[in-house]
Amino acid sequence: MHTNTEKKSVFQNKAVVILLAVFCSILWGSAFPVLKITYREMSMAGDDLYGKILIAGIRFTLAGLLILVYAAVTMKEQLKIRTRRDFGRLLLLGLVQTSLNYFFFYTGVANTTASKGAIISSLSNFLVIILAHFIYRNDKLNRNKIWGILFGLLGVLIVNMGTGLDARFTFTGEGFMFISVATGVLASFMVKAYSSTMHPVLLSAYQLVLGGGVMLLAALFGNYEGLTLTPLAGGLLLYSALLSAVAFTLWYILLKYNKPGEITMFRFLIPVSGSLLSVIFLKEKLTLQVVLSLLAIIVGIILVNREVPGQKR
C-alpha cells in the first residue's frame, strides 16, 4: 500500500497538478486558432461538416498512433489489450469521447453562434463538478466549489458578451451542443472508472485511434474536391494531432489520480486561452472582456482548489 501511494504522489502534488492542468487547457485552447488557420489554408467552407469530420478523424487517429509509438518504446508489454472486456471499454470510450462528442460538437457549432456554443460547452465542466458530489465520497460540493463554478461560468459569459447571444433554439444547433456536453461528461467518469484497471496512456491511445477511425469512416460520405493540402495546413494538422496526444494523455493521468470535481475547473481556461492565442496568431483584438474573463476563471480555480477550514480532504 505504501508503494502504491508513492507512485501516485507525483500526480497528486498540488503544484504539479495545477501546472499540468493549465498546460492541457492551453493546448486545447490552441486548437481554436490552429483549426481556423487549417480550414482557411485548405479552402474549407464554414458549413463543410464532412470536411471538419475528416480533419478531426485524421487528427485523432494520428494522435492515438503517436501515443502507441511512444508506448511501444517505453511500455512494451503493457501495450497489449488483455481481455475482450477491455477492448469493449476502449471502443465504447472512443465512441463517446471522440466520435459522438466531436460529431455533435461540430454539427452543433455549425448550426448556432460561436458564443452560444462556447457557453453551452462550458456547462460540461459545471456538470462534472456537480455529479462528482454524488458519485465520489471524497469529492463533495462546498461553498468554495459553488462560488468557483459561478466565477468560471461568469468568465465564459464575459468572454462571449455581445457576440451573437439570443434565445433561439434548434435541435441540430443548441440541441446537439447539449448532447456533446452529455457525452463529454460521461467520458470523464468513464475515464476515472476505467483507469483503475487500464493504464491512462493506453486508454488515451486506443480511444483516440478507435474513435478517430469511426470518424474517418463517416467522412467517406463527403466530397473533398475543393480542398487543398498546403504545407502549412499539413504542419498544423500534425501539431493538432500532437496537442491531442499530449493533452488527452496528461488529462487521463490527472483524472486517475485526482478528484474530477477539482481538476475539471481548469477546463474553463480553454475558451479564454483560445481567445488569447487567437490574439497572437490571428491578430484578433485583445479586449477587456478577455482579460476580465481570465481573472474571473482564475478566481474560480483558486476557490475550487482551496481547502475549506475544518474539512478533511
Secondary structure, 3 states (H helix, E strand, C coil): CHHHHHHHHHHHCHHHHHHHHHHHHHHHHHHHHHHHHHHHHCCCCCCCHHHHHHHHHHHHHHHHHHHHHHHHHHCHHHHCCCCHHHHHHHHHHHHHHHHHHHHHHHHHHHCCCHHHHHHHHHHHHHHHHHHHHHHCCCCCCCHHHHHHHHHHHHHHHHHCCCCCCCCCCCHHHHHHHHHHHHHHHHHHHHHHHHCCCCCHHHHHHHHHHHHHHHHHHHHCCCCCCCCCCCHHHHHHHHHHHHHHHHHHHHHHHHHHHCCHHHHHHHHHHHHHHHHHHHHHHCCCCCCHHHHHHHHHHHHHHHHHCCCCCCCCC
